[in-house]
C-alpha cells in the first residue's frame, strides 16, 4: 500500500515538475525567449489545441460554403439552380425551334410557296407541340415472347411486386378438377379438388407446420405458415406425414388425400389460402390443372 502511494506521489511530481524552454541566439547565445513548462501544461495544451482544431474543421465543413469543394457535397441552392437552368434550357430550345418554323413559313410566303392568309404563329406553335415526327417501332418476336412469359408469371403472383417474386413462388398441392370453387359470400373460403384416395399432398412453398391434428368435422388437417404472411390449409386428409413445428420445403409431401371428417363427400382436398389474415381465391395464384 505504501509503495502505491509512493508511486502516485512520484507520478504527480513528474507531472508538476517545472521545466524551462529557452530560445537562444545561436551566434551570441543571447536569451531571446523563455517559457516555464510542466508535463501537465504541455498535455493540456496539446489536447485543447486538438479539440479546437477538430471543432473548427467540423464547423467549417458543416456551416460554410467550403464544404462544396469536398467531393460528394453540394449545396441545395446549387442543385436548385442546376434544375432551373435545365428547365430554362429546355424551354429556350422549344422557343428557338418554334421561331425557326415560323421563319421558315415567312420564307415560304415570300417565295410564293405558301399563301399569306395561311401564315399563323399559333398554328406553328400547335404544330411544334402536337405534330412532331414519331417513329413507329414494331415489336420484335423476342419482345412478344418475353411479354407473354411475364404475363403468365404474374397471372399466379400473390405478391404485390414482381421483384418480391424472384425467389418465391407457389406450386399446386395436387393436380385435379375443382368440384367446388371459392365463394366468400357462401363462407366457402377454399377450393375442393377431386383427387384419388392416398394421392400425395404437397406443400405449396417453403414454410413451417403450425397445426397438424385430427378434427371431427374436417378430419386430418395440416396448416403451414409460409413467408410474406401466407397460410395454406389442407383438410380431409387420409393421413399426415408432418407434425407441428416441422419445417417443410416447396413440393414436399405433407399428407395423403382422403375423405375424413363429417363434412366430406368423397376423396378430395379442401385447400385454403390466406394472405395477411384474409382468405383469397387459390385459383388466382395456383394452377390446379
C-alpha positions as CSV (number, residue, x, y, z in Angstrom):
1,X,0.0,0.0,0.0
2,X,2.9,2.3,0.8
3,X,4.5,1.5,-2.5
4,X,1.4,2.5,-4.4
5,X,1.1,5.8,-2.5
6,X,4.8,6.5,-3.2
7,X,4.4,5.8,-6.9
8,X,1.4,8.1,-7.1
9,X,3.4,10.9,-5.5
10,X,6.3,10.3,-7.9
11,X,3.9,10.4,-10.9
12,X,2.3,13.6,-9.6
13,X,5.7,15.1,-9.0
14,X,6.7,14.3,-12.6
15,X,3.6,15.9,-14.0
16,X,4.1,19.1,-12.0
17,X,7.9,19.3,-12.2
18,X,8.8,22.6,-13.8
19,X,10.9,23.0,-16.9
20,X,12.1,26.0,-18.8
21,X,12.0,26.2,-22.6
22,X,14.7,28.7,-23.7
23,X,15.2,30.1,-27.2
24,X,18.8,31.4,-27.7
25,X,20.5,33.3,-30.4
26,X,22.9,30.8,-31.9
27,X,25.6,33.3,-32.6
28,X,25.6,35.3,-29.4
29,X,23.8,32.8,-27.1
30,X,21.6,35.7,-26.0
31,X,18.3,34.5,-24.5
32,X,15.5,35.7,-26.8
33,X,12.5,33.9,-25.3
34,X,11.8,31.5,-22.4
35,X,8.8,29.6,-21.1
36,X,8.1,27.8,-17.9
37,X,6.5,24.4,-18.6
38,X,5.3,21.3,-16.9
39,X,4.4,18.0,-18.4
40,X,0.8,18.6,-17.3
41,X,0.7,22.0,-19.1
42,X,2.0,20.5,-22.3
43,X,-0.5,17.7,-22.2
44,X,-3.4,20.0,-21.6
45,X,-2.3,22.5,-24.2
46,X,-1.9,19.8,-26.9
47,X,-5.3,18.3,-26.0
48,X,-7.1,21.6,-26.1
49,X,-5.5,22.5,-29.4
50,X,-6.6,19.2,-31.0
51,X,-10.2,19.7,-29.7
52,X,-10.3,23.3,-31.0
53,X,-8.9,22.2,-34.4
54,X,-11.4,19.3,-34.8
55,X,-14.3,21.6,-33.8
56,X,-13.2,24.4,-36.2
57,X,-12.9,21.9,-39.0
58,X,-16.3,20.4,-38.3
59,X,-17.9,23.9,-38.2
60,X,-16.2,24.9,-41.5
61,X,-17.4,21.7,-43.3
62,X,-20.9,21.8,-41.9
63,X,-21.8,25.5,-41.9
64,X,-19.7,27.3,-44.5
65,X,-19.6,27.1,-48.4
66,X,-16.2,25.5,-48.2
67,X,-17.9,22.1,-48.0
68,X,-18.9,22.5,-51.6
69,X,-15.3,21.9,-52.6
70,X,-15.3,18.5,-50.9
71,X,-16.2,15.7,-53.4
72,X,-19.8,14.4,-52.8
73,X,-21.1,17.7,-51.1
74,X,-23.2,20.3,-52.9
75,X,-25.5,23.0,-51.6
76,X,-29.2,22.8,-52.0
77,X,-29.2,26.2,-53.8
78,X,-26.7,24.9,-56.3
79,X,-28.9,21.9,-57.1
80,X,-31.9,24.1,-57.4
81,X,-30.1,26.4,-59.8
82,X,-29.0,23.4,-61.9
83,X,-32.6,22.1,-62.1
84,X,-33.9,25.6,-63.0
85,X,-31.2,26.0,-65.7
86,X,-32.1,22.6,-67.2
87,X,-35.8,23.6,-67.4
88,X,-34.9,27.0,-68.8
89,X,-32.6,25.5,-71.4
90,X,-35.3,23.1,-72.5
91,X,-37.9,25.9,-72.8
92,X,-35.4,28.0,-74.8
93,X,-34.8,25.2,-77.2
94,X,-38.6,24.9,-77.7
95,X,-38.9,28.6,-78.4
96,X,-36.0,28.5,-80.8
97,X,-37.5,25.5,-82.7
98,X,-40.9,27.3,-82.9
99,X,-39.2,30.5,-84.2
100,X,-37.3,28.6,-86.8
101,X,-40.5,27.1,-88.1
102,X,-42.2,30.5,-88.1
103,X,-39.3,32.0,-90.0
104,X,-39.4,29.1,-92.5
105,X,-43.1,29.8,-93.0
106,X,-42.4,33.5,-93.7
107,X,-39.7,32.4,-96.2
108,X,-42.3,30.2,-97.9
109,X,-44.7,33.2,-98.1
110,X,-42.0,35.4,-99.7
111,X,-41.2,32.7,-102.3
112,X,-44.8,32.1,-103.1
113,X,-45.0,28.5,-101.8
114,X,-47.5,29.5,-99.1
115,X,-50.4,31.8,-99.1
116,X,-50.2,34.8,-96.7
117,X,-53.5,34.1,-95.0
118,X,-52.2,30.6,-94.0
119,X,-49.4,32.2,-92.1
120,X,-50.3,32.0,-88.4
121,X,-48.0,31.9,-85.4
122,X,-50.5,30.0,-83.3
123,X,-50.7,27.2,-85.9
124,X,-46.9,27.0,-85.9
125,X,-47.0,26.6,-82.1
126,X,-49.6,23.9,-82.4
127,X,-47.5,22.1,-85.0
128,X,-44.4,22.2,-82.8
129,X,-46.3,20.7,-79.9
130,X,-48.5,18.1,-81.5
131,X,-47.2,17.3,-85.0
132,X,-43.8,16.1,-84.1
133,X,-42.5,13.2,-86.2
134,X,-43.0,9.9,-84.3
135,X,-41.2,6.8,-85.4
136,X,-43.3,3.7,-85.1
137,X,-41.4,0.7,-83.8
138,X,-42.8,-2.7,-84.5
139,X,-42.4,-5.2,-81.6
140,X,-39.9,-7.9,-82.3
141,X,-40.7,-11.6,-81.8
142,X,-38.4,-11.9,-78.8
143,X,-40.1,-8.9,-77.2
144,X,-43.6,-10.5,-77.7
145,X,-42.4,-13.8,-76.2
146,X,-41.0,-12.0,-73.2
147,X,-44.2,-10.1,-72.7
148,X,-46.2,-13.3,-72.8
149,X,-43.8,-15.0,-70.4
150,X,-44.1,-12.1,-67.9
151,X,-47.9,-12.1,-68.2
152,X,-48.1,-15.8,-67.4
153,X,-45.8,-15.4,-64.4
154,X,-47.7,-12.5,-63.0
155,X,-51.0,-14.4,-63.5
156,X,-50.3,-16.5,-60.4
157,X,-48.4,-14.0,-58.4
158,X,-49.8,-13.4,-55.0
159,X,-47.1,-10.9,-54.0
160,X,-47.5,-7.1,-54.7
161,X,-44.2,-6.5,-56.6
162,X,-42.5,-8.5,-59.3
163,X,-39.1,-8.1,-57.5
164,X,-40.5,-9.9,-54.5
165,X,-41.5,-12.9,-56.6
166,X,-37.9,-13.6,-57.7
167,X,-37.2,-16.2,-55.0
168,X,-40.8,-17.0,-54.0
169,X,-43.5,-18.9,-56.0
170,X,-46.4,-21.2,-55.3
171,X,-46.8,-24.7,-56.7
172,X,-50.0,-26.8,-56.8
173,X,-50.6,-29.0,-53.8
174,X,-52.3,-31.5,-56.1
175,X,-53.5,-31.8,-59.7
176,X,-57.1,-32.4,-60.4
177,X,-60.5,-31.0,-61.2
178,X,-62.2,-28.5,-58.9
179,X,-65.6,-29.7,-57.6
180,X,-66.4,-26.6,-55.6
181,X,-64.9,-23.2,-56.2
182,X,-64.0,-20.4,-53.8
183,X,-67.1,-18.4,-52.7
184,X,-66.7,-15.8,-50.0
185,X,-70.4,-14.9,-49.9
186,X,-71.2,-18.6,-49.0
187,X,-68.4,-18.7,-46.5
188,X,-66.6,-21.3,-48.5
189,X,-63.0,-19.9,-48.3
190,X,-61.4,-22.8,-50.3
191,X,-61.4,-24.8,-53.4
192,X,-62.3,-28.5,-53.3
193,X,-60.0,-30.5,-55.7
194,X,-61.1,-34.0,-56.6
195,X,-58.2,-36.5,-56.4
196,X,-57.7,-40.2,-56.0
197,X,-57.5,-41.6,-52.5
198,X,-54.0,-41.6,-50.9
199,X,-52.7,-39.1,-53.5
200,X,-49.7,-37.2,-52.2
201,X,-50.5,-33.7,-50.9
202,X,-47.5,-31.3,-51.3
203,X,-46.6,-28.0,-49.6
204,X,-47.1,-25.1,-51.9
205,X,-44.0,-23.3,-50.7
206,X,-41.3,-23.4,-48.1
207,X,-42.6,-23.0,-44.5
208,X,-43.3,-24.4,-41.1
209,X,-46.2,-26.6,-39.9
210,X,-48.2,-24.7,-37.2
211,X,-51.1,-27.2,-36.9
212,X,-51.2,-30.9,-37.6
213,X,-54.2,-32.6,-35.8
214,X,-57.4,-34.6,-36.2
215,X,-60.7,-32.7,-36.1
216,X,-64.2,-34.1,-36.0
217,X,-65.6,-32.0,-38.8
218,X,-62.7,-31.9,-41.3
219,X,-60.7,-35.0,-40.4
220,X,-56.9,-34.8,-40.6
221,X,-55.9,-31.1,-41.0
222,X,-52.5,-29.6,-41.5
223,X,-51.7,-25.8,-41.7
224,X,-48.4,-24.4,-43.0
225,X,-47.1,-20.9,-42.4
226,X,-45.1,-19.5,-45.3
227,X,-43.2,-16.3,-45.9
228,X,-44.9,-13.0,-46.7
229,X,-47.7,-13.8,-44.1
230,X,-49.1,-16.6,-46.2
231,X,-51.0,-19.6,-44.7
232,X,-52.0,-22.7,-46.6
233,X,-54.6,-25.1,-45.1
234,X,-55.2,-28.7,-46.2
235,X,-58.3,-30.6,-44.9
236,X,-60.0,-34.0,-45.2
237,X,-56.6,-35.8,-45.5
238,X,-56.3,-39.6,-45.0
239,X,-53.1,-39.2,-43.1
240,X,-50.4,-36.6,-42.1
241,X,-46.7,-37.0,-42.7
242,X,-45.6,-33.9,-40.8
243,X,-46.0,-32.8,-37.2
244,X,-46.5,-29.3,-35.7
245,X,-43.2,-27.4,-35.7
246,X,-41.7,-29.3,-38.7
247,X,-40.0,-27.3,-41.4
248,X,-41.2,-28.2,-45.0
249,X,-39.8,-27.4,-48.4
250,X,-41.8,-26.5,-51.5
251,X,-43.2,-29.6,-53.1
252,X,-42.5,-31.8,-50.1
253,X,-45.3,-34.3,-49.3
254,X,-47.1,-33.3,-46.1
255,X,-50.2,-35.5,-46.2
256,X,-52.2,-38.0,-48.3
257,X,-55.6,-37.3,-49.8
258,X,-58.6,-38.9,-48.3
259,X,-62.2,-38.4,-47.1
260,X,-62.0,-38.0,-43.4
261,X,-64.3,-35.8,-41.2
262,X,-68.1,-35.3,-41.1
263,X,-68.1,-32.6,-43.8
264,X,-66.7,-34.7,-46.6
265,X,-68.4,-36.1,-49.6
266,X,-65.7,-38.2,-51.1
267,X,-61.9,-38.2,-51.7
268,X,-60.8,-34.7,-52.3
269,X,-58.6,-31.9,-50.9
270,X,-60.2,-28.9,-49.2
271,X,-57.5,-26.3,-49.8
272,X,-57.5,-22.7,-48.3
273,X,-55.0,-19.9,-48.9
274,X,-54.8,-16.9,-46.6
275,X,-52.8,-13.7,-47.3
276,X,-52.2,-11.5,-44.2
277,X,-55.2,-12.9,-42.4
278,X,-57.6,-12.6,-45.4
279,X,-58.8,-15.6,-47.4
280,X,-58.0,-15.4,-51.2
281,X,-59.1,-17.5,-54.1
282,X,-56.3,-20.0,-54.6
283,X,-57.1,-20.4,-58.4
284,X,-55.9,-16.9,-58.9
285,X,-52.4,-17.8,-57.9
286,X,-52.1,-21.6,-58.4
287,X,-52.9,-23.7,-61.5
288,X,-54.6,-26.9,-60.4
289,X,-54.9,-28.4,-63.9
